[in-house]
């Protein structure tokens, strides 16, 4: 703003703009649950196919599921986690296995 009487003593200030912080979307863990009927080889195949794991990684997770009853397969955004759960469940049903895959907020 200019001083009206022209003596140059106008108050000059800097206008600061604050950027709103964007919150990161919540992440979801995809879990594979153990059952006594789905073959271990099928679980390894699912892990390789839908989660892009190497055979060794898939085998390790399959053993964790087998021994502990559950294992985290990956952590994803809600949409991706939901898609992976659906893919695994549909694939298991097509092959007549009771394999269970779920997701929960991290």
C-alpha positions in Angstrom: 0.0 0.0 0.0 1.3 3.4 -0.8 1.3 6.2 1.8 -1.2 8.8 0.7 0.8 11.8 1.8 3.8 10.6 -0.1 6.4 10.6 2.7 7.4 7.0 2.0 6.7 5.6 5.5 4.1 3.1 4.2 3.9 -0.2 6.0 5.3 -2.9 3.7 4.7 -6.5 4.6 5.3 -9.8 3.0 2.2 -11.9 2.2 3.0 -15.5 3.1 1.0 -18.3 1.7 0.8 -21.5 3.7 0.5 -24.7 1.7 -2.0 -27.2 3.2 -0.3 -30.4 4.1 -1.7 -33.3 2.2 -2.2 -36.4 4.3 -1.0 -39.6 2.9 -3.7 -42.2 2.3 -3.8 -45.0 4.8 -2.1 -48.2 3.9 -3.5 -51.7 4.2 -1.8 -55.0 5.0 -2.8 -58.0 2.8 -2.9 -61.1 4.9 -2.9 -64.8 3.9 -4.5 -67.2 6.3 -3.6 -70.8 6.9 -6.0 -73.7 6.3 -5.5 -77.4 6.3 -6.6 -78.1 2.7 -4.9 -75.7 0.3 -1.7 -77.3 -1.0 1.6 -75.5 -0.2 2.5 -75.4 -3.9 -0.7 -73.6 -4.7 0.0 -70.9 -2.1 3.6 -70.4 -3.5 2.1 -70.1 -7.0 -0.4 -67.5 -5.7 2.3 -65.5 -4.0 4.5 -65.5 -7.2 1.6 -64.7 -9.5 -0.3 -62.0 -7.7 2.4 -60.4 -5.5 5.4 -60.7 -7.8 7.6 -62.6 -5.3 10.5 -64.8 -6.2 10.1 -68.5 -5.6 12.3 -68.3 -2.5 10.3 -65.3 -1.1 7.0 -67.0 -1.8 8.2 -70.2 -0.1 9.3 -68.3 3.0 5.9 -66.6 3.3 4.1 -69.8 2.7 6.0 -71.4 5.5 5.2 -68.5 7.8 1.5 -68.9 7.0 1.8 -72.6 7.6 3.5 -72.3 10.9 2.0 -69.2 12.4 -1.5 -69.3 10.8 -1.2 -65.9 9.1 1.4 -63.8 7.3 1.5 -60.3 5.8 2.0 -60.6 2.1 2.3 -56.9 1.3 1.3 -53.4 2.2 -0.7 -51.4 -0.3 -3.1 -48.5 -0.8 -6.8 -49.5 -0.2 -7.6 -50.0 -3.9 -4.6 -52.1 -4.6 -5.0 -54.2 -1.5 -8.7 -54.8 -2.3 -7.9 -55.8 -5.8 -5.2 -58.3 -4.7 -7.5 -59.8 -2.1 -10.2 -60.2 -4.8 -7.8 -61.7 -7.3 -6.5 -64.3 -4.8 -9.9 -65.3 -3.5 -11.3 -65.6 -7.1 -8.3 -67.7 -8.2 -8.5 -69.9 -5.1 -12.2 -70.5 -5.7 -11.7 -71.3 -9.4 -9.2 -74.0 -8.3 -11.6 -75.2 -5.5 -9.3 -74.3 -2.6 -10.5 -72.7 0.6 -7.5 -70.3 0.8 -8.4 -67.1 2.6 -6.9 -63.7 1.9 -7.9 -60.5 3.8 -6.8 -57.0 4.4 -6.6 -54.7 7.4 -5.6 -51.1 7.9 -2.0 -50.8 9.0 
